[in-house]
Amino acid sequence: MLYLAYKIGLAVLRITTRRVAYGMVSFISAIKYTFSVKDKALVRSNLKAALPNTKKDEIESLTRDVFKNFGNYLVDFFTFSKENKEYLKNIIKFEGLDNLNQALKLGKGCIIITGHFGNWEIAGCALAVLGYKINVVALDHMDRRINNLFINLRKKAGVNVIPIGAARNACMEALRRNEIIAILGDRPYGDRGIQVNFFGKTAMLPRGAALFSLKAACPIVTAFSYKDDAAKNSYKAVLDKPFLTERGADTAAQLKEITQRYVNRFESYIRKYPSQWYVFNRVWE
C-alpha cells in the first residue's frame, strides 16, 4: 500500500507543478494527522520531551505541522526525479562549506552527522552535485521496492548508498579514500547504540559516527538543513565547525563523549525548528 502511494505521488509530480503538489500533500497530511493515532502520539511525545515548557495547544499545533512539513519534504525530494541537477543547486544554500573543506584537507575523510530534520536528502544530493564524494549510511525500508526507489533517486545525484548491514567495511574504505560518510544520528536503531543525555533525558542513540571517527581518526561535522523561506521554497544547510578525534580504543566512555558532543548540537536546531524534526519513532523509553 505504501509503495503504491509513493508511485502515485511520483506520477502526479510528473504532470503537475510543485505548488499544486504542496496543496495535495497538505490535504493528505491533515488526513494522516487525524487518523494516524500511533504516529501522532509518538511525534507529540517527542516534542514534549524536547520542549518541556511548551503549552499543550502549541505542542499540538507543532505536531500537526510536523505531518504537513514531512509531506512537503517528500515533494521536494521526489521533485528531483523530474528536474535537472540545477534544481538542487537552486533549492538549497549552504553555509559553512569551508568547514567541510577544512575537514577534508586532513586527508582522513569526514563524517557528516545529521538528523531526520529539514531535508537531509536534498542536502546530501546537493553536496554530491557540487562535486563532493558522499556516501550515506541508510537503513533499508521493509519494502524492497520502496528501498530501491529511494536509492535510485540518490544515485541520480551521485550519492552512494551504503546499507547499514554492510556499513563497517564500506565506511572505512570510503574514509581511506578521503570521502564523506553521512549518518543520521537522532533515533535509535536496535540495541547497538550508546546512552547519552538528550534534552535532559537518557536516550539510546546510534554510536556509528563515534565508532568510525575513533577507528579512522577522522573529523566529524554536524550539519542541518531546514526550510528558511517557505514562500520561496528554499532550504538552508549549515555545516558546523569540525571537531577532531584521535585514533583510539572504542570504549564506552569514548563513544559516549563523542556522541554527546554532536547530540548537544542536535538540541539547538531542534529547539529552533521543532516542526521540521521528523522522528515518528520513540526516542526515549
N, C-alpha and C positions, 0 to 999 in steps of 0.2 A: 504493500500500500504506500509506504513512504517513498520507495523508488519511483512508483508511478507518479506521485506528487511532484518529485523533482523533475521527471521527464516532461510532465505537463507544463511546469514552470519554465523550463528551458524553451519549450515550443512556443509559449506565449511571448517570451522575451525576444524571440526571433521575428515576431510580426508586430510588435508594439514598441512604444517608447518607454524609457525608464520611468518617466513621470507617471504614466498610466500604470506601470507595474507597481510603483510605490502605493498607488491608490488601492490596487487589488490586494497587495500584501497587508496593507493597513486593515482592510476588512477581514482577511483571513486570520491575521494576528489577534484581532478582537475576539473572533470565534474561539481560537486556540486558548486565549486567556480565560475565556468564560468556562470552557468545558474541560480543560486540562487541569483537573484539581490537584493531582500529584505534582506536576511540574510547577504550577503556580505556588504551591505550598513550599517547595524547595527554594525557589527564587526568593520568595518573601522571607524565608528563614535566613538565607544567606545575607540578604540586605539588612535584616535586623541585627545580625551579628557584626556586620561591618559598620553599621550606622546606629549604634545603640541609643543615641539621644534623639533620634528622629521620630516624629509623631506617627501614629498608626496610619492616618489617612495619607500622609506623604509617602510612607513605605508602600502603601497600596498603589499609589499613583506611579511610583518608580517601578514597581513590579509590572504594571501594565505597559509602561514604556519599554521595559526590557524585551517583552514579547514583540512589540512593534519594531524596535531598533534591530532586533535579531533578524526579523524578516527583511528589513532594508539591507542589512549586511549580506544576506544571501543574494538579493537582487544585484547589489554592487559587484559581488564576486562572480556571479554567473553571467553578468553582462559582458565580462571579458571574453566569453565564448563567441560573441558575435562582433566584437570590435577589435581593432588592431592594438598593438602594444602601446601606441601613443596614449590610449585611454588610461593606461596605468600611470604614465608619467604625469597626466593632467589631473587625475583624481586625487593624488596624494602628494604632499610636500614633506620633505624630510628636514629635520633639524638635528644636527649632531652627527652628520656623516663623517666629519673629521674625527670624531671619537672612534668610529668603526675603523677608519683608515689607520688611526694610531694603533689600534689593537692588532690589525693585520700586519703592520710593519715589523712586528716581533718575529714573524715567520712561523708561529706555532699554531696558526688557525685561531678561530674565535668562536665562542659560544654566545649566541643571542638568546636570552631568556625573556619570554613574554607570557601573556596570558590570553584567555578567551575574552578578549577585550577589544572594543572598537572594530577594526577589521584587520586582524592579523594575517589573513590570507592575502589581501590586497597588498599589504606592506611587504610580505615575503616575495610575492611575484614582482612587485615594482623594483625591489633590490636586484633581482635576477635580471630584469630588463636593463637596469643601469650597468650591468656587467659584473656584478658580484657573483662568485660561485657559492651558491647557497643550497644547503641540504636541510630538509625538515624531517624531524622525527615525528611520525604520525601513528596514532592508534587506529587500527583497522576498524572500519564500520562492520557491523554484524552482517549486513547485506553486501556481498561482494560486488554487486552491480553499482551500488552507491559508492563503494570504495573506489572502484575504477573510474567513476565519474569525476570524483574529486582529484584523483591522481592525474588524470588526463588534462584537466584544466590547469593544474600546477605545472605540468610538463610543458604546456604551450608557452608558458612564460619563461621556461628554462630552469624551473625549480626541480631538484632531485629529491625524491621521496624515499625515506628510509623507514621501513616497517619497524615498529617498536621491538618486535621479537628478534630482529637482526641488528639492533642499534649498536651494540658494544663494538664489534669489529669494524662495521662500516663507518661509524663516527670517528674512531681512532684513525682510520685510514684517511678520512677527509681532513682531519686536523693536521695530519702529517703533510698533506698537500697544501696547507695554509688556506683552507676553505672555511666557510661559515657553517656552523651547526645551529639550527633554530629549534628550540624546545619550548613547549607550553608547560608552565610550572605552577598553575594555580588550582589544580584539582587533583585528587588522589587517583592513582592507578593501581589497584590491588594493594598488596601489603609490602611492596618494595619501595617504601618511602622513608621519610625521616620526620620525626616530630619537631615542629617549630612553633613559635608564637605568632599567630596570625590574627590581628585585631584583638589581641589580649586573651585569646583562647588557644588551646593546643590543637593543632591540625597536623594531619599526616599528609605531607606533600612530596612530590617526586624528588628523588635525590640524583637523577641522571646528570644534570648540569654540573653539580658539585663533584660528582664522581669523575666525569670526563676532564674537568678542569684540573683536578689533582693528578690524574694519570698523565695528562699531556702538558701540564704547567702552562695552560693557555688562559688568556684573559676572558672575562665574562662581561658582556654588555647587556644591560637591561633596556628593552625597547617597548614602547607602547604607541599604538596608533589609535586615534579617536576622531570622530566626525566633529570638526570645529566650525563648520558652516553648513547647516542643513539646507539653506536656500540655494547655495552654490553646489551642494552635494560634494563637498571636498573633505578630505581627511588630512590630518597632520600626524606624522610619525616622529617621535622623539627618541633619539638614541642617547642614553646617558653615558657619562664617562666610564671607561672600563675599569674594572678592578682586577688585580692580578693575584694569582695563586702560585705557590711553589709546588713542584712535584713532591708528593709525599704519600704516606700510607692513608688509605681511605677509612680512617677510624670514624666512629660515630660522632665524636666531638668535632672533628674537622668538617665532616659533611654537614653537620648541623650549623656550624659557624658560617660556612659559605652560603648555605641555603637561606639562613636567616638574613644575611646581608641583602639578598635580592628580594626576599619577601617583604622587607621593610619598604622597598621602593614600590612594590605592588600596591601596598596600602595607600600611598599618597595619591596614585592615579585613580584607584577605585573610589576613594573619598570624593575626588573632584568630579568624576563622571560615572556615578554608580549605575545609571541606566544603560551604560554601554558595557557592562560586565555580564557576560553570557555563560553562566555556570548553572546548568539545570541538574546538578548533582549535589548531594550533601557534602559539604566541605568539613563541617565539624560534627562529631558524634554527639 
